[in-house]
Amino acid sequence: MPRKEMVLITGGAGFIGSHTADALKKRGFRVRILDSLAPPVHNGKWPNYVRGKGFELICGDVRNRKDWEKALRGVNYVYHLAAYQDQRPDFSKFFHTNTVGTALLYEVIVEKKLPVKKIVTASTQFVYGDGMYRCPHNGRLFFPELRSERQFKSKKFDILCPHGRPAEFTPFKEEQQLTPTNSYGLSKEAIENLSLRFGKTYGIPTTLLRYSIVQGPRQSPRNLYSGALRIFVTQALAENPITVYEDGNELRDFVNIKDVVAANLLVLKNKKTDFQIYNVGGGKAYRVLDFAKLVQKMTGTTSMIKIGGFRRTDTRNAVSDVSKLKKLGWRPKFTTTDSVADYVGWYKENFLK
Ligand SMILES: NC(=O)c1ccc[n+]([C@@H]2O[C@H](COP(=O)([O-])OP(=O)(O)OC[C@H]3O[C@@H](n4cnc5c(N)ncnc54)[C@H](O)[C@@H]3O)[C@@H](O)[C@H]2O)c1
């Protein structure tokens, strides 16, 4: 019988990586995970949802060449998901972990002439920053600068056109100019560039997936970057106010983890996806206030919604156009209601018992 193919997942102890590992195992792959088990989420321990499942577990760091050499031995495919995330001011750590870590992946493969058939790397909607808007005055498209402190303080949250009028947001498309607003987005833009360049130059098929906000079980409450679902649900279940920034009219798109795993698996062996970038989103724009109301309703909380406050590097609207991925036959099948229900169930089971 031929030996099963081996997939390496970096960051496989995390949210997206662990679900991807389960799905790959079901499809008959051998799975190896490289993860640094960094605090505050793991604190050096493998989470119970990856233990005892027959995965090969390597505790190591993508910033360390020796760990890559060990992890890449005998590997046919790589999902590169390990990353430093958030909007923190330690700018250089984003580039060390995300960008240098990814460069090392290609460096080791090229140097050791490893027969890796495909690399699928996680990018993010954050590479678009605020994206592209249309001026209502003359219809011209433009890429706005970050909103000023003054604008936030005067509670005029909409992106304004050069004529000072609220401009129209256009959903993110893969081919548009990128204007990331923080170190996380900048480091991921650099990953995209180097992955495509080295992949093409050295003949290593590579696909980049720009995930929108991914939702589902295993998003650790200790992970401060896990977004509105974690924040709103933990606030609601503790009967604390649900805090919504700005005026609550900002738009987001949320995608269920099962749809993300389906996208991850779809691109693995599809040659059409080599050297391509795809948005992976929920296909629907949600007002953050409506999302908070959904959490309020589904948790049955008595918590009120408290609107106010802002973070200067937040984008006003972030919604991805997923038509390119849909052309491959993929569709978002699960709703935001499904994601909230799954997350609340998992949270109660693991943290409130
Ligand atoms: N979850 C989302 O909404 C979302 C959205 C867009 C992009 N992404 C991207 O998807 C990928 C996976 O995200 P996630 O939500 O599963 O995150 P996660 O935090 O749950 O998992 C990331 C894992 O990477 C590990 N890790 C961190 N630094 C490491 C290092 N230096 N070496 C080895 N391992 C390290 C962590 O220990 C963690 O287990 C990331 O690249 C992230 O940027 C996620």
The ligand as an SDF file (V2000), in Angstrom:
LIG
                    3D

 44 48  0  0  0  0  0  0  0  0999 V2000
   -8.8820   33.8830   12.8340 N   0  0  0  0  0  0  0  0  0  0  0  0
   -9.0750   34.8390   11.9530 C   0  0  0  0  0  0  0  0  0  0  0  0
  -10.1340   35.5030   11.9730 O   0  0  0  0  0  0  0  0  0  0  0  0
   -8.0480   35.1400   10.8960 C   0  0  0  0  0  0  0  0  0  0  0  0
   -8.3550   36.1150    9.9430 C   0  0  0  0  0  0  0  0  0  0  0  0
   -7.4120   36.4130    8.9700 C   0  0  0  0  0  0  0  0  0  0  0  0
   -6.2090   35.7160    8.9280 C   0  0  0  0  0  0  0  0  0  0  0  0
   -5.9430   34.7810    9.8720 N   0  0  0  0  0  0  0  0  0  0  0  0
   -4.6410   34.0910    9.7930 C   0  0  0  0  0  0  0  0  0  0  0  0
   -4.8540   32.7000    9.8800 O   0  0  0  0  0  0  0  0  0  0  0  0
   -3.7850   32.0750   10.5820 C   0  0  0  0  0  0  0  0  0  0  0  0
   -4.2990   31.2410   11.7240 C   0  0  0  0  0  0  0  0  0  0  0  0
   -5.0520   32.0740   12.6030 O   0  0  0  0  0  0  0  0  0  0  0  0
   -5.8200   31.4980   13.8750 P   0  0  0  0  0  0  0  0  0  0  0  0
   -7.0350   32.3160   14.0450 O   0  0  0  0  0  0  0  0  0  0  0  0
   -5.9230   30.0290   13.7890 O   0  0  0  0  0  0  0  0  0  0  0  0
   -4.8070   31.9400   15.0110 O   0  0  0  0  0  0  0  0  0  0  0  0
   -4.4530   31.2040   16.3880 P   0  0  0  0  0  0  0  0  0  0  0  0
   -3.8020   32.2530   17.2250 O   0  0  0  0  0  0  0  0  0  0  0  0
   -5.5970   30.4570   16.9290 O   0  0  0  0  0  0  0  0  0  0  0  0
   -3.3440   30.1530   15.9170 O   0  0  0  0  0  0  0  0  0  0  0  0
   -2.0450   30.5420   15.5840 C   0  0  0  0  0  0  0  0  0  0  0  0
   -1.0840   29.5040   16.1480 C   0  0  0  0  0  0  0  0  0  0  0  0
    0.2380   29.8890   15.7510 O   0  0  0  0  0  0  0  0  0  0  0  0
    1.1050   29.6090   16.8390 C   0  0  0  0  0  0  0  0  0  0  0  0
    2.2770   30.4750   16.7170 N   0  0  0  0  0  0  0  0  0  0  0  0
    2.3600   31.8080   16.9650 C   0  0  0  0  0  0  0  0  0  0  0  0
    3.6150   32.2360   16.7860 N   0  0  0  0  0  0  0  0  0  0  0  0
    4.3440   31.1530   16.4210 C   0  0  0  0  0  0  0  0  0  0  0  0
    5.7030   30.9650   16.0980 C   0  0  0  0  0  0  0  0  0  0  0  0
    6.5660   31.9670   16.1440 N   0  0  0  0  0  0  0  0  0  0  0  0
    6.1270   29.7160   15.7300 N   0  0  0  0  0  0  0  0  0  0  0  0
    5.2460   28.6710   15.7170 C   0  0  0  0  0  0  0  0  0  0  0  0
    3.9400   28.8000   16.0340 N   0  0  0  0  0  0  0  0  0  0  0  0
    3.5010   30.0250   16.3760 C   0  0  0  0  0  0  0  0  0  0  0  0
    0.2890   29.9150   18.0920 C   0  0  0  0  0  0  0  0  0  0  0  0
    0.7980   29.2490   19.2280 O   0  0  0  0  0  0  0  0  0  0  0  0
   -1.0870   29.4320   17.6770 C   0  0  0  0  0  0  0  0  0  0  0  0
   -1.3380   28.0950   18.1030 O   0  0  0  0  0  0  0  0  0  0  0  0
   -2.8400   33.2160   10.9950 C   0  0  0  0  0  0  0  0  0  0  0  0
   -1.8130   33.2920   10.0430 O   0  0  0  0  0  0  0  0  0  0  0  0
   -3.7130   34.4450   10.9260 C   0  0  0  0  0  0  0  0  0  0  0  0
   -2.9400   35.5940   10.6540 O   0  0  0  0  0  0  0  0  0  0  0  0
   -6.8230   34.4790   10.8540 C   0  0  0  0  0  0  0  0  0  0  0  0
  1  2  1  0
  2  3  2  0
  2  4  1  0
  4  5  1  0
  4 44  2  0
  5  6  2  0
  6  7  1  0
  7  8  2  0
  8  9  1  0
  8 44  1  0
  9 10  1  0
  9 42  1  0
 10 11  1  0
 11 12  1  0
 11 40  1  0
 12 13  1  0
 13 14  1  0
 14 15  2  0
 14 16  1  0
 14 17  1  0
 17 18  1  0
 18 19  2  0
 18 20  1  0
 18 21  1  0
 21 22  1  0
 22 23  1  0
 23 24  1  0
 23 38  1  0
 24 25  1  0
 25 26  1  0
 25 36  1  0
 26 27  1  0
 26 35  1  0
 27 28  2  0
 28 29  1  0
 29 30  1  0
 29 35  2  0
 30 31  1  0
 30 32  2  0
 32 33  1  0
 33 34  2  0
 34 35  1  0
 36 37  1  0
 36 38  1  0
 38 39  1  0
 40 41  1  0
 40 42  1  0
 42 43  1  0
M  CHG  2   8   1  16  -1
M  END
$$$$
